[in-house]
Structure formats: C-alpha cells, structure tokens
C-alpha cells in the first residue's frame, strides 16, 4: 500500500467529501458524515467505491455529497528574474 506522500507524487489529491444522508429511523432528518482520503480527481474512483458500498451496505439513504480536493504537492513555480551582468 502506498503512503500518503507516494500517492501525492503519483498525482493523487487530498479529497474530502461531506455526505448528507437520511436517518433510517427518522427519514425527514439529515445526518452529516465526513470522509477523507487521497483520491484521483476528477473521476474519484476511491470515493465512488465508498459511495457504492454505502448504497448497498448502509441503511441511511444518501441525500447529497459535496466534494472538495486539493493537490498538496504541485509543480514548482518558475519565475525569470532580470539580473545585471557584472564585468
């Protein structure tokens, strides 16, 4: 299994999903669940597998899912700087 740093170097980003779902015993009430993992935007295969698991194995029906992600390791910035030549 790859570490968080290895995943970031492979292009994964830290992904957070706020999952709102209906309580099984009180369907008019919503509960919030926060999920966080390294995943690959924009397809989010890890999150999609988790949501598929939720739909088949967890009683609370999904209401909505809000996703945010951030690449923590990005390419370096290159800036040209004018330097005077000294002779």
Secondary structure, 3 states (H helix, E strand, C coil): CCCHHHHHHCCCEEEEEEEEEECCCCCCCEEEEEEEEEECCCCCHHHHHHHHHHHHHCCCCEEEEEEEEECCCCCCCCCCCCCCCCC
